[in-house]
């Protein structure tokens, strides 16, 4: 990655800021629509199937998200922060080919060690290709974003959201099989990818990535890849322990309430990536007052969202979830409030990580996120035995809060050091 002294950018003028605001709104709308549709799938799998299907679907999501993170390799954040264009669009696309092959190889090697049934394993394999479709969508969206073609991203998200819900619904109604449904769902996303996304990108046939370029990207993005693995790892650890201790059907109930955590993380990552170029420029120009104001406004917003979310959950949670999943879900509604709190803290962690990525502080991103995984990994089995499933969610809140504090400290340390460099340069010039 580039050092502070290597970053050379132009100032952001008001027109650029206005255009960035419109782009942000387009991206936010399209992203929310798509991930709302993804959340609908967790409702449809219960309504058109049962909680056993929901438990299997939860396992499928948890496992495939791990290898999806290997496939994307954290490149999107690096790609949009590459304001000097060290790598071409073609380079990023060819690098995605490489990472996807690595992810597929790791999946094939790892699958027998998970110990799931043949049915669940085949579902995982099918859905992994759905995630690979999202992976290619991700690199193309990075290209669109750098070209200020964010409206294409929003349209693509909306089309894929509609297609995913439609194909999932038809699959469950026609075949009453999660495996067949996931196959149809996967075919649907590749139809959109081929006939919409790829049609807007002409850089697919550029020169191949050289070995040295691939090694540079593998090295520079490795911390970002590990960071992207952390939240899926949290989910996999929790759900694996719950499935082993309470069974697949109980995991289905747990996942139906807590699925918002996974969806929100991916959604927030997609939203915050739009801020990276602007934050990179503000940091490069040492405009620390604007940076600090932006960060503090975001933190205040997360606090208000947390209060509003917990309040809304207390007032409407039972009614909404019984309407969505049936009255069988009501005994598990004590999971909702801590899940909302964990989701907001996770949004803070994702935002702080995006800010540090904008500063090219990828190692700090990894260091700051690691404690949450360590806490969940070490203490979840014990907490499940003593406090049940709700204890695991409170443990997740604790782990994420520790990570949020560490990342927050890294941000202000980086800003302080940037200020000192600016003052030292000014002193030398004087």
N, C-alpha and C positions, 0 to 999 in steps of 0.2 A: 504493500500500500504506500501511498504517497505520504511524505512527511509534511509538516506545516510549511516548511520553506519551499517545497516543490509545488504547492497549490497556487495557481495563478488564475484568477477569475475576474469577471467584470462585475461592477456594482449592479445591484438590483434596482431598476428604476420603477416608478409607480405603475406604468403600463404593464411591466413584467409581473409585478405583484398582483395586479388585477387579473391578468391572464392566468397566473398560478392559482388564484382563488377560484376562478371558474373551473379550471382543470380539477382542482381538489374536490369541488362539489360534484362534478361529473363522476369522478372516480369513486367518491364516497357513495353516491346513489347506486351505481352499478354494483359495487362491492357488497353493499348492504343487501341489495336485491338477491344476488347470487347466494350469499351465505344464509339468508333467510330461507331460500329454497332448499339449501343443504340441511337446515334445521327441520324443515318440513318432512324430509326423508325419515328422520328419526321418529316422527309422529306417524307417518304412513306405515312404517314397518310394524308398528304396534297395531294400528287400526285395521290394516289389511292382512296382517299376520298375527303374531302374538309376542309376548314378552321373551319367549325363548329365541325367536328370530331377532328381537331387539338386542338380546345378549350377544348373539353371534355377530350381528352387525357391529356392535360395540367393539368386539375383539378384532374384527376385520379392520375397522377404522384405526384402532390403536396400533396394530402391527404395520399396516401399509403406510401410515403416516411417518413411521421411522425411515422407511426406505425412500419415501417421497422426499424427505429432507436430504438424504444422500444424493438423490437425483438433482434437486435444485442447487445443492451445495452452497447455499447462502449467496449465490451469484447476483441475484436481483439487486440487493442493496449495493453491492460493489459496482454493478453495471450502471446504475443511475447516479452513483457518486463519482463515476469515471468522467469527470468534466473535462479532462485533457484528451479523452478518446485514445487511451493507450491501446485499446482493443477495438476491433471493428464489430459490426453487427454479426457478420459471418463467424468471427472468432467465438462469440458468445454462443451462437447456435451450435457450432461444432463441439464446443466444450460441453454443451448439454447432452449431445450424443454420447460422449465419453462417460459422463457422470451417470447417465441412465443405464448404460451397460454395466457399470460398476455396481449400481444399486440392484439391478436384476441378478447379477452374480452373487452378491451378498445375501439376497433374499433366498435364492435356491439353496445356498449353503446353510443358512440359518433355520429355515422352515422346519426341518425334522426335530430340531432342539426345542421348539415351542411345545411340542407334545399334544397338539390339537388333533381332532378327528380329521379324516380324509375330507369330509364335507366342508368343514370350516377352513381347512387348508386350501382347498380348491377355490372357495369364495375369496380368500385372501389373494390368491394368484390372479384371479379375474379382476378384482378391484384394484390391484396394484397397477394394472394397465390403465385404469381410469385415472389413477394418481399420476401416471406418466403423462397422460393427456394434459392434466393440469400443469405438470412440470414444463411442457413445451409452451403451453399458454403463458406461463410465467415469464419465460425468456422473451417471447414475442411482445408481451406487454411492456417489458423493460425497454424494448426498441421503440414502441409506440410512444412511451412516456418521454424518452429523450428527444423525439421528433415533435413533441407538443401535439400529439394526436390522441389525447386522452379520451376523447369521445368514442373512438373505436374500442377502447378498453371497456367502457361502460356498456356499449351495445353488445359486445361479445359476452360480457358477464350476464346481461339480461337474457340473451338467446340461450346460453348454456343453462341458466337457472330454469327457464321454461322447459327446455328439452330434458333436463335431469328429472324434474318432477313428473313430467308426462311419461317418460320411459319407465320410471320406477313404478308409477301407478299402474300402467298397463301390464308390466311384468308381474306384479303381485296379484292383479285381478285375473289375468289370463292363465298364469302358470302356478300360482300359489307356492312359489319356490323362490327363496332368497337368492340362490345360485343363478337361476335363469334371469331373475330381475337384475342382478348386478352385471350380467353379461350384456343385456339389452342397454342398460344404463351406460356401460363402457362404450359400446358401439355408438351410442348417441353423441357422446362428447367428442369422439374422433370425427364424426360427420361434421360437426360444427367447426372443429379445429382445421379440418382439411378445406372445407368449402367457405369458411369465413376468414379465420385468422391468417392462414397461410396465403390466401389470395391477396391480402394487404401487405405482404412482406416479400420483397423481391431479392433479399440478400441471402437466400438459402443456398445459392449455388456459388458463393464466393470461395476464395482460396481456403484450403484446409488449414486447420490450426497446426502450427509447428510444435514439435516436441518441447522446445524451450518455452513457448507461450503457454502450453498446457501445464508445464511444471510451475510456472509463475502463478497461474490462476489456482492451481491445486494448493500451492503454499499460501498465497495471500488470502484465499477464501476459506481455508481450513478452520480458523476460529469461528467464522460466521456459520459454517456448516455445523460445527459442534454446538454452537448456540441454538441453531434452528432445531437441533435434535432434543434439546432439553425439555421443552413442554410435551412433545410426544412421549418422551421417556417417562415423564411424570405420570401421564395418563396410563401408559402401559404398565408401569409398576403398580399403580393403585388398582387398575382393573384386573390385572393378573392375580394379585393377592386376594381381591374380593371374589373373583371367580373360583379360585381354589378353596377359599374358606366357606363361601355361602352358595356356590353353584351358579350356572349360567343364567337361570331365570331371575334370580335375585340381582345378578349383574345387570340384567335388562331393566329392572326397576330403577336401580341406581343410575344407570346411564341415561335413562329417559329424563330424569330430573337434572343431572349434571352435564348433559351433552353440550349445553350452552357454553361451558368452559372451553371446550375444544374449538367450537365454531367461532367464538368471540376472539380467541387468540389468532386464528388465521385471518379473520376479518380485520382485526386491528393492525396486524402486520401489513396487510394489503393497503390499508388506509394511511398508516404512518410512513410507508415507503415514499409516498408523494411529497412528504416534507423534507426528505433527505437532501435533495439538491439545494433547496433554499437554506437549510440549516448549514450545509457545507460552506455556502458562500458567506453567510453571516459569521461563521467561525473563522474562515480564512481572512476575512476583513477585520476580525477582532471587534465586531459590533456586539459587545457583551451585554449591554443594557437591553437590546432587543432580544437577544438570546435568553437572558434570564427572565425577562417579562413573558416570553412565549412559554417557557418551561413552567413558571409559576402559575400562569393562567391554566395550563393543561392540568397541573396537579389539583388546582381548585375545582376545575371541571370534573375530574375524577371523583373528588370528595362529594360533590353535589350529586353526581350520578349514583354513587354508593348509597347515599341517604334516600334518594328517590327510588332506587331499585329495591332496597330492603322494605321501604314503606309500601310500595306497590305490591311486592310479593306477599306481605302480611295481609293486605286488604283483598287482593284478587287471586293469589296463588292457588288456593284450593279450587276455586271456581274454574279458573282457566285450565289448570292441569287435568282436572277431572273431565272437563269438556274435551280436551285434546287426547287424553290417554285412557279415559274411563275412571270409574270410582276406585278401581284396584290400586291406583297410584297414591291415593290419599294417605295411607299409613307411612309413606316415604316422604311426605312433604316437609318434614323437619330438616331435610337436606337442602331446601331451597335457599333459605337466608344465608347460610355459610357459603353456598355455591355462588350467590350473587356477590358476596364480599370477596371471595377468591377471584371471581371474574374481573372485578374492578381493580384489585391489586395486580392481577396478571396484565391488565391493560396498562397500568403504570409501568410495570417491568418492561413490557414491549415498547412503550414510548421511550423510556430511558435508554433502552438498548438501541433504538433507532437513532436517538440523539448521539450516542457514543459512536455508532457506525458512521454518522455524518462527520464526526471528528476524526475518523480513521483510527479509532481506539478499539480495534477488534479484540485484542487480548483482554482488555478490561471488560468488554461485553461478556466474554466467556467466563472470566473469573467471577464477575458479579452474579451470573445466573447459576453457577454451579452449586452454591449452598442449598438452594431450594430442592434440587434433585437429591443431594446427599441426605438432607433431613427426611424427605419422603421415603427414600430407599431404606434408611436405617431403622426408622420408627413405625412405618405403616403396619407391619405384621403385629407388633405389640399393641398399637392403638386399636386395631380392628378387634383384637381379642378382648380388650378392656372396655372400649367405648362403641364398638360396632362401626357401621359405615359412616355415621356422622362424624366420628372421631377422625377418620381419614381426611375428611374435607377441612376440618379445623386445622389439622396438621399441615395440609396444603397451604392454607391461609398463612400460617406461621412461616413456612419455608419461603413463600413468595414475598412476604413482608421483609424478611431478612435480605433477600436479593434486591428488593426495591431500594432499601436503605443504602446498600453497598453501591449500587449503580448511581444513585443520586449523589453520593459522595464523590464518585469518580468524575461525574459531569462537572461539578463545581471545582474540583481539583484541576481538571483540564482547562476550564475557563480561566482560572487563576493563573495557571502557567502561561496561557496564551496572552493574557494581559501583561505579564512580566516581560515576555519577549517583545511585545509591542513597545513597552516603555523603554526597554534597553536599546532597541533600534532607534527610537526617537532621541534618546540621550546621545547616542553616537553621532547622529546627524547634526545635533545641535553643537 
